[in-house]
Amino acid sequence: MDRVPGHRDRWLAGRSRPAHPLNDHGPARETPPPAVVDALRCPVCGSSLTRAPGVLRCAERHSFDVARQGYVNLLSARSRPPLADSGDMATARAEFLTAGHYAPLARRLAEHVADRLPAGDGLVVDAGAGTGYYLGAVLDRLPAATGLALDASVAGLRRAARAHERIGAVGWDIWQPWPLADGSASAVLNVFAPRNPAEFARVLHPGGVLAVVTPTAAHLAELRTLVAMLEVHEGKLDQLDSSLAGEFEPAVRETLTVELSLSPDDVRRVVAMGPNAHHLDRGDQRARLAELDQLAEPVSATASFVLSFFRRAGG
């Protein structure tokens, strides 16, 4: 039976969806790009994958369907993490990023990565890519590179597969060993996502670039007077550096602040697109979000990020 469109469907249908200012490159491809397939390994047996119509398969006949939206999910139902982004979270993130609020961060990240990859080619892996926004921005600065968006969220993968013509989107849990060949990546991005230092080191070739973006303790602090926001703990950078010691050499670190003017819907999207979304049913959070419509003026807030860049030792 066909589903009868509800109120949310009619609301979405009536809204215009602005093109992504940095990486709107049309519909997804039928299969991941060849460079992505070449780097992938079967998560069951570890052998290479090859492309066939609608599937990726290995010599041991393990087969993985390529979804019609252009991504391939290598996760089994039993291995999917419980806190992968929901459809609502992916929608909130896509709408917030499309509005351009974090465009300065995307541009600065892309500039730094491009500066450290003078050849401008190779495979760029985004670990915890979400909707593919930041990976697409980096690929725009690297015209000969290919991107691999790794994420456990199907809703995110659907968007990432369309974020750029040179992105391949693959479903995977970042905490597990990655289904990638040793030394297959020129760069790894990790933007507000779980970190797996052992896999960063394994998949990056010697001299490869690791780019990590983290929020500072001041990030969106103004919003905490309006809604409940998870705090950013001090010492995160020390923890990052310690986890990478021995395998990576620090290259440069930069703090970036962006002054934002946010509508009530923007504030709701900020809450709904990140880890705060898992706590909406605590206390009076939903009521406080609903009350934002009473604000007479846009909310001023400061986005504050640290961009940390490392070189894989041995290059």
C-alpha positions in Angstrom: 0.0 0.0 0.0 1.3 3.5 -0.8 2.1 5.6 2.2 -0.3 8.5 2.7 1.8 11.7 3.0 1.5 13.2 6.4 2.0 16.8 7.6 5.8 16.5 7.7 5.8 15.2 4.1 3.7 18.1 2.9 5.9 20.6 4.9 9.1 19.2 3.3 7.6 19.1 -0.2 6.7 22.8 0.0 10.2 23.9 1.1 12.9 24.9 -1.2 16.2 23.0 -0.7 19.0 25.4 -1.5 22.1 24.0 -3.3 25.1 23.3 -1.1 27.3 26.3 -1.4 30.5 24.3 -1.5 29.8 20.9 -3.0 26.6 20.4 -4.9 27.5 18.1 -7.7 24.3 16.4 -8.7 23.0 12.9 -8.2 24.8 9.9 -6.8 26.6 7.5 -9.1 25.5 4.0 -9.6 28.5 2.6 -7.8 31.4 4.0 -5.7 34.3 5.5 -7.7 37.0 3.0 -8.9 39.6 4.4 -6.5 37.3 3.7 -3.6 36.6 0.1 -4.7 40.3 -0.5 -5.1 41.0 0.5 -1.5 38.1 -1.4 0.1 38.6 -4.8 1.6 35.9 -7.4 2.3 34.9 -7.1 6.0 34.4 -10.8 6.3 37.6 -12.3 4.8 39.8 -9.2 4.1 40.2 -9.9 0.4 39.9 -7.3 -2.3 36.5 -6.3 -3.6 35.5 -6.0 -7.3 32.5 -4.3 -8.9 29.6 -6.1 -10.6 26.2 -4.7 -11.6 24.6 -3.4 -8.4 27.1 -5.1 -6.0 30.6 -5.3 -4.7 32.0 -8.8 -4.1 35.2 -10.6 -3.2 36.8 -13.8 -4.5 35.2 -15.7 -1.6 31.8 -14.7 -2.9 30.9 -12.3 -0.1 28.6 -9.8 -1.7 27.4 -6.3 -0.7 24.6 -4.5 -2.5 25.1 -1.0 -3.7 22.0 0.9 -2.7 20.0 2.8 -5.3 21.1 6.1 -3.6 24.7 5.2 -4.4 26.2 4.0 -1.1 27.3 0.5 -0.1 26.8 -0.7 3.5 29.5 -3.1 4.7 28.0 -3.4 8.2 25.9 -6.3 9.2 22.7 -5.8 11.2 24.4 -7.2 14.3 27.4 -4.8 14.1 25.6 -1.5 13.6 26.3 0.9 16.5 23.3 1.9 18.5 23.9 5.7 18.3 24.3 6.2 14.6 22.6 9.4 13.4 18.9 9.1 12.7 17.1 10.5 9.7 16.1 13.6 11.7 19.6 14.2 12.8 21.0 14.0 9.2 18.3 16.3 8.0 19.0 18.9 10.7 22.7 18.7 9.9 22.2 19.1 6.2 19.9 22.1 6.6 22.2 23.8 9.0 25.3 23.3 6.9 23.6 24.2 3.7 22.7 27.5 5.3 26.5 28.2 5.3 27.0 28.7 9.1 30.1 26.5 9.1 31.3 27.3 5.6 34.4 29.2 7.0 35.4 26.0 8.8 34.9 23.9 5.6 37.0 26.3 3.6 39.8 26.5 6.1 40.0 22.8 6.5 40.1 22.3 2.7 42.9 24.9 2.4 45.1 23.3 5.0 44.6 19.8 3.5 45.3 21.0 0.0 48.5 22.8 1.2 49.7 19.5 2.7 48.9 17.4 -0.4 50.8 19.3 -3.1 50.1 16.5 -5.7 46.4 17.0 -5.1 45.6 13.3 -5.6 45.1 10.1 -3.8 42.3 8.9 -1.5 40.8 11.2 1.2 39.0 9.2 3.9 36.5 11.1 6.1 36.0 9.0 9.2 32.5 9.8 10.5 31.6 11.8 7.4 28.0 12.5 8.2 26.4 14.1 5.2 29.8 14.5 3.4 29.8 18.3 3.7 33.5 18.7 4.8 34.8 15.9 2.5 33.1 17.6 -0.5 34.8 20.9 0.4 38.2 19.2 0.5 37.7 17.5 -2.8 36.8 20.8 -4.4 40.3 21.9 -3.6 41.9 18.6 -4.7 40.7 18.0 -8.3 42.6 14.8 -8.8 41.6 13.2 -5.5 38.8 10.8 -4.6 36.8 10.8 -1.4 35.6 7.9 0.8 32.9 8.8 3.3 32.8 6.3 6.2 29.8 6.5 8.5 27.4 4.2 10.3 24.3 6.2 9.6 22.3 5.1 6.5 20.6 8.5 6.5 24.0 10.2 6.4 25.3 7.9 3.7 22.4 8.7 1.4 23.4 12.4 1.6 27.1 11.8 1.4 26.8 9.7 -1.7 25.3 12.8 -3.4 27.6 15.4 -1.8 30.3 15.3 -4.5 30.8 13.4 -7.8 34.1 11.9 -6.5 32.8 10.6 -3.2 32.1 7.0 -2.5 29.9 6.5 0.6 30.4 3.3 2.7 28.6 2.2 5.8 31.0 1.3 8.6 31.5 1.6 12.4 34.5 3.8 13.0 35.3 2.0 16.2 35.9 -1.3 14.4 39.0 -2.1 12.2 38.2 -0.4 8.8 37.6 -2.3 5.6 40.5 -0.6 3.9 43.9 -1.7 2.7 47.0 -0.7 4.6 48.5 2.6 3.4 45.6 3.2 1.0 44.9 6.8 2.0 46.7 10.1 1.4 44.6 11.9 4.0 42.1 11.2 6.7 39.6 13.7 8.0 38.0 13.5 11.4 35.5 16.3 12.0 33.5 16.2 15.3 33.6 12.4 15.1 34.8 9.3 17.0 38.5 8.8 16.7 40.3 5.5 16.0 44.1 6.3 16.1 45.2 2.8 15.3 43.2 2.8 12.1 44.3 6.3 11.2 47.8 5.1 11.3 47.2 1.8 9.4 45.3 3.2 6.4 47.5 6.4 5.9 50.6 5.9 3.9 53.8 7.3 5.4 53.7 11.1 5.1 50.0 11.1 4.8 47.9 13.9 6.4 45.5 13.5 9.4 43.1 16.4 10.0 41.1 16.5 13.2 38.5 19.2 14.0 37.3 19.5 17.6 35.2 22.1 19.4 36.6 24.3 22.1 35.1 24.8 25.5 33.7 28.1 24.2 31.9 26.5 21.2 28.2 27.8 21.1 28.5 28.7 24.8 25.8 31.4 24.4 23.2 28.8 23.6 23.5 27.1 27.0 21.4 29.9 28.5 18.5 28.9 26.1 18.8 25.1 25.8 20.7 22.2 27.4 23.9 21.6 25.6 26.6 19.0 26.3 29.7 20.6 27.7 33.1 20.4 25.9 35.6 19.2 28.5 39.0 20.8 29.0 42.0 18.6 28.1 40.6 17.3 24.8 43.6 18.4 22.9 46.0 16.8 25.3 44.1 13.6 25.0 44.2 13.8 21.2 47.9 14.4 21.1 48.6 11.6 23.5 46.5 9.1 21.5 48.5 9.9 18.4 52.0 10.0 19.9 54.5 7.7 18.2 52.6 7.2 15.0 52.0 10.9 14.0 54.1 14.0 14.0 52.2 17.3 14.7 52.3 19.8 11.8 50.1 22.8 12.7 47.2 23.7 15.0 44.8 26.6 14.5 41.8 28.0 16.4 39.0 29.3 14.3 36.1 31.3 15.6 33.0 32.2 13.6 30.3 34.7 14.7 26.9 33.3 14.0 23.4 34.9 13.8 20.9 32.0 14.4 17.2 31.9 13.9 15.1 29.7 16.3 15.1 27.0 13.6 18.9 27.2 13.4 19.2 26.8 17.1 16.9 23.7 17.0 19.0 22.3 14.2 22.2 22.7 16.1 20.7 20.8 19.0 19.2 18.1 16.7 22.2 17.5 14.5 24.7 16.3 17.1 25.0 14.3 20.3 22.6 16.6 22.1 19.8 14.9 20.0 20.1 11.7 22.0 19.1 13.6 25.1 16.0 15.5 23.9 13.7 13.6 26.2 15.5 14.6 29.4 14.0 17.3 31.6 12.2 20.1 29.7 14.4 20.1 26.7 11.7 19.8 24.1 9.6 22.5 25.8 12.6 24.9 25.9 13.2 24.3 22.1 9.6 25.1 21.4 9.8 28.3 23.3 12.5 29.6 21.0 9.9 30.9 18.7 9.2 33.7 21.2 12.6 35.2 20.6 12.3 38.7 19.0 15.8 38.8 17.6 18.2 36.2 16.1 20.5 34.6 18.6 24.2 35.6 18.5 26.6 32.8 19.1 30.2 32.0 18.6 31.3 28.8 16.9 34.8 27.9 18.1 36.9 25.1 16.6 40.5 23.8 16.8 41.9 22.4 13.6 44.8 20.0 14.2 47.0 18.6 11.5 49.4 15.7 11.7 51.8 13.8 9.5 52.0 10.0 9.5 55.4 9.2 10.8 57.9 7.6 8.4 57.2 9.9 5.4 
